[in-house]
Amino acid sequence: VDSRMKVWCEMHLHTEQHRLNRGLEGWHNLAKGKPVKQSSTCHDAPGARAVDGDISGIWTDNTCTATCEAANQWLMVDLQEEHAVDRLRLFNREDCCPERMQGIVVRVGNNE
């Protein structure tokens, strides 16, 4: 069981159909600003930082989230409506500790 702290600096979920339906240029981040829950919060780094739209990987920019050391940490984004997700982009820390994203599992779907 992986009990290391997990850190996400940004999560983007994209769908081609959403972009086409709205005539948007480029990809639209479906996760930005959506409600987030995470298994625990350490270092005053709440889950909402993972979907704030800021891709900075520098910890002191206050854009990364962190869970505490425990088994089976998780972060869940509620997209609030059904979407066919075509692309997922995860942004890691750039200033240190890239291993803190090791072992993460990404699931897309209607999961509690």
MARRO-116065 format. One record per residue: chain; x, z negated, y of N, C-alpha, C in turn. Coordinates in nm, 3 decimals. Example, Ala and Ser with C-alpha at 12.3 -4.5 7.8 and 13.67 -1.06 7.14 Angstrom:
2
unit,n_u,n_w,n_v,ca_u,ca_w,ca_v,c_u,c_w,c_v
A,1.319,-0.780,-0.569,1.230,-0.780,-0.450,1.320,-0.780,-0.330
A,1.285,-0.708,-0.225,1.367,-0.714,-0.106,1.290,-0.787,0.003
# end
This chain:
112
unit,n_u,n_w,n_v,ca_u,ca_w,ca_v,c_u,c_w,c_v
A,0.085,0.000,-0.118,0.000,0.000,0.000,0.089,0.000,0.124
A,0.064,0.093,0.213,0.140,0.105,0.336,0.082,0.009,0.440
A,0.159,-0.092,0.479,0.108,-0.190,0.574,0.178,-0.184,0.708
A,0.257,-0.078,0.732,0.325,-0.064,0.861,0.226,-0.036,0.973
A,0.262,-0.079,1.092,0.182,-0.047,1.210,0.168,0.103,1.223
A,0.051,0.150,1.263,0.028,0.292,1.287,0.013,0.315,1.437
A,0.070,0.426,1.485,0.065,0.460,1.627,0.022,0.605,1.640
A,-0.079,0.629,1.723,-0.123,0.764,1.759,-0.111,0.774,1.910
A,-0.059,0.884,1.959,-0.052,0.902,2.104,-0.162,0.995,2.154
A,-0.212,1.080,2.071,-0.326,1.163,2.109,-0.378,1.235,1.985
A,-0.508,1.255,1.981,-0.572,1.329,1.873,-0.664,1.432,1.936
A,-0.648,1.558,1.900,-0.735,1.664,1.946,-0.806,1.726,1.827
A,-0.935,1.746,1.839,-1.014,1.817,1.739,-1.075,1.937,1.808
A,-1.059,2.053,1.748,-1.103,2.178,1.812,-1.193,2.257,1.719
A,-1.283,2.332,1.778,-1.366,2.425,1.702,-1.375,2.558,1.777
A,-1.357,2.663,1.707,-1.363,2.797,1.766,-1.504,2.827,1.815
A,-1.605,2.788,1.738,-1.743,2.819,1.775,-1.782,2.752,1.906
A,-1.740,2.629,1.927,-1.771,2.558,2.052,-1.713,2.634,2.170
A,-1.592,2.681,2.155,-1.525,2.756,2.262,-1.599,2.886,2.290
A,-1.634,2.958,2.186,-1.702,3.087,2.203,-1.842,3.070,2.264
A,-1.915,2.968,2.218,-2.051,2.945,2.269,-2.053,2.915,2.417
A,-1.949,2.853,2.466,-1.946,2.811,2.605,-1.857,2.900,2.693
A,-1.802,3.007,2.635,-1.719,3.099,2.711,-1.594,3.033,2.768
A,-1.540,2.936,2.695,-1.424,2.862,2.744,-1.294,2.936,2.715
A,-1.200,2.922,2.803,-1.065,2.974,2.780,-0.988,2.871,2.699
A,-0.912,2.917,2.603,-0.831,2.825,2.523,-0.918,2.738,2.434
A,-0.858,2.637,2.380,-0.927,2.547,2.288,-0.983,2.428,2.364
A,-1.100,2.383,2.325,-1.165,2.266,2.385,-1.146,2.147,2.293
A,-1.100,2.035,2.347,-1.079,1.915,2.268,-1.211,1.839,2.253
A,-1.269,1.844,2.135,-1.396,1.777,2.109,-1.385,1.626,2.111
A,-1.267,1.572,2.087,-1.249,1.428,2.076,-1.230,1.359,2.212
A,-1.194,1.433,2.314,-1.160,1.371,2.443,-1.275,1.287,2.497
A,-1.243,1.160,2.521,-1.338,1.068,2.580,-1.448,1.016,2.488
A,-1.443,1.054,2.361,-1.546,1.010,2.268,-1.520,0.866,2.223
A,-1.625,0.798,2.173,-1.608,0.659,2.127,-1.510,0.651,2.010
A,-1.428,0.547,2.012,-1.325,0.527,1.910,-1.333,0.384,1.858
A,-1.313,0.370,1.728,-1.295,0.239,1.666,-1.164,0.246,1.590
A,-1.095,0.132,1.581,-0.976,0.126,1.496,-0.976,-0.007,1.425
A,-0.902,-0.013,1.314,-0.904,-0.130,1.226,-0.855,-0.256,1.295
A,-0.763,-0.245,1.386,-0.711,-0.358,1.462,-0.639,-0.302,1.584
A,-0.613,-0.388,1.680,-0.542,-0.346,1.801,-0.425,-0.438,1.826
A,-0.306,-0.381,1.836,-0.186,-0.459,1.868,-0.124,-0.407,1.996
A,-0.048,-0.491,2.060,0.027,-0.456,2.181,-0.064,-0.402,2.292
A,-0.187,-0.455,2.299,-0.283,-0.412,2.403,-0.295,-0.260,2.408
A,-0.302,-0.196,2.291,-0.309,-0.050,2.282,-0.438,-0.010,2.211
A,-0.550,-0.004,2.285,-0.680,0.025,2.223,-0.692,0.169,2.174
A,-0.785,0.189,2.082,-0.806,0.320,2.022,-0.844,0.428,2.122
A,-0.909,0.392,2.231,-0.951,0.492,2.330,-0.834,0.572,2.384
A,-0.715,0.516,2.378,-0.597,0.590,2.425,-0.571,0.715,2.342
A,-0.616,0.716,2.218,-0.592,0.831,2.129,-0.674,0.953,2.169
A,-0.775,0.933,2.254,-0.860,1.045,2.295,-0.873,1.052,2.447
A,-0.773,1.005,2.519,-0.780,1.004,2.666,-0.738,1.136,2.729
A,-0.691,1.230,2.647,-0.652,1.361,2.699,-0.507,1.370,2.743
A,-0.437,1.259,2.743,-0.296,1.256,2.786,-0.207,1.264,2.662
A,-0.127,1.369,2.651,-0.045,1.388,2.532,0.094,1.327,2.543
A,0.118,1.247,2.645,0.248,1.183,2.659,0.277,1.097,2.536
A,0.395,1.109,2.484,0.438,1.029,2.371,0.529,0.914,2.412
A,0.527,0.879,2.539,0.611,0.771,2.590,0.528,0.644,2.596
A,0.568,0.543,2.522,0.491,0.419,2.509,0.455,0.358,2.645
A,0.548,0.356,2.737,0.524,0.291,2.867,0.427,0.369,2.956
A,0.387,0.490,2.915,0.284,0.564,2.988,0.144,0.514,2.953
A,0.135,0.419,2.858,0.007,0.358,2.818,-0.094,0.460,2.769
A,-0.047,0.556,2.690,-0.138,0.656,2.633,-0.141,0.653,2.481
A,-0.065,0.564,2.420,-0.062,0.554,2.273,-0.141,0.433,2.228
A,-0.197,0.442,2.111,-0.269,0.331,2.050,-0.185,0.273,1.937
A,-0.213,0.150,1.898,-0.139,0.088,1.788,-0.229,-0.005,1.710
A,-0.221,0.004,1.577,-0.287,-0.095,1.492,-0.184,-0.199,1.454
A,-0.233,-0.313,1.406,-0.143,-0.419,1.361,-0.097,-0.391,1.218
A,0.009,-0.459,1.179,0.057,-0.444,1.042,-0.043,-0.506,0.947
A,-0.102,-0.424,0.862,-0.201,-0.467,0.763,-0.225,-0.350,0.670
A,-0.285,-0.378,0.558,-0.317,-0.270,0.464,-0.433,-0.186,0.516
A,-0.426,-0.059,0.491,-0.536,0.035,0.516,-0.584,0.039,0.662
A,-0.492,0.056,0.754,-0.532,0.071,0.894,-0.605,0.203,0.912
A,-0.689,0.210,1.013,-0.764,0.332,1.037,-0.801,0.344,1.184
A,-0.833,0.467,1.222,-0.884,0.499,1.355,-0.995,0.602,1.334
A,-1.110,0.581,1.397,-1.223,0.670,1.379,-1.276,0.715,1.516
A,-1.294,0.845,1.531,-1.349,0.903,1.652,-1.490,0.953,1.620
A,-1.587,0.912,1.700,-1.725,0.956,1.683,-1.749,1.076,1.776
A,-1.763,1.195,1.720,-1.785,1.315,1.800,-1.929,1.324,1.852
A,-2.016,1.235,1.807,-2.153,1.219,1.854,-2.247,1.334,1.817
A,-2.197,1.436,1.760,-2.280,1.544,1.707,-2.197,1.620,1.605
A,-2.263,1.698,1.523,-2.194,1.770,1.417,-2.120,1.891,1.472
A,-1.997,1.910,1.425,-1.914,2.024,1.462,-1.839,2.073,1.339
A,-1.811,2.201,1.334,-1.721,2.255,1.232,-1.581,2.255,1.295
A,-1.499,2.162,1.255,-1.366,2.147,1.314,-1.271,2.249,1.254
A,-1.210,2.330,1.339,-1.118,2.434,1.295,-0.972,2.393,1.306
A,-0.943,2.299,1.394,-0.804,2.264,1.418,-0.793,2.118,1.459
A,-0.693,2.051,1.404,-0.662,1.913,1.437,-0.519,1.907,1.486
A,-0.497,1.840,1.598,-0.360,1.822,1.650,-0.339,1.673,1.672
A,-0.234,1.619,1.613,-0.196,1.480,1.633,-0.066,1.476,1.712
A,-0.058,1.389,1.808,0.061,1.375,1.890,0.123,1.239,1.861
A,0.250,1.239,1.832,0.325,1.120,1.794,0.403,1.067,1.914
A,0.460,0.948,1.896,0.550,0.895,1.997,0.674,0.984,2.007
A,0.726,0.996,2.128,0.846,1.076,2.151,0.966,0.989,2.183
A,0.944,0.864,2.221,1.054,0.778,2.264,1.115,0.697,2.151
A,1.046,0.681,2.041,1.101,0.612,1.922,0.998,0.613,1.810
A,1.035,0.557,1.701,0.945,0.517,1.591,0.856,0.627,1.534
A,0.904,0.748,1.513,0.816,0.854,1.461,0.759,0.820,1.324
A,0.825,0.731,1.252,0.778,0.694,1.118,0.646,0.619,1.120
A,0.602,0.575,1.235,0.476,0.500,1.242,0.353,0.587,1.218
A,0.371,0.717,1.210,0.259,0.804,1.170,0.270,0.842,1.022
A,0.375,0.801,0.956,0.390,0.834,0.814,0.280,0.767,0.734
A,0.230,0.842,0.639,0.130,0.787,0.548,-0.012,0.791,0.601
A,-0.034,0.849,0.718,-0.172,0.853,0.766,-0.251,0.957,0.687
A,-0.378,0.933,0.675,-0.469,1.024,0.608,-0.574,1.063,0.711
A,-0.599,1.191,0.726,-0.699,1.240,0.820,-0.818,1.290,0.742
A,-0.934,1.239,0.777,-1.059,1.285,0.716,-1.150,1.332,0.828
A,-1.210,1.447,0.810,-1.305,1.498,0.907,-1.438,1.509,0.835
A,-1.538,1.445,0.892,-1.670,1.450,0.830,-1.753,1.332,0.874
A,-1.868,1.320,0.816,-1.960,1.213,0.849,-1.926,1.093,0.763
A,-1.827,1.017,0.806,-1.778,0.903,0.727,-1.793,0.775,0.808
A,-1.828,0.671,0.742,-1.833,0.538,0.805,-1.710,0.462,0.764
# end
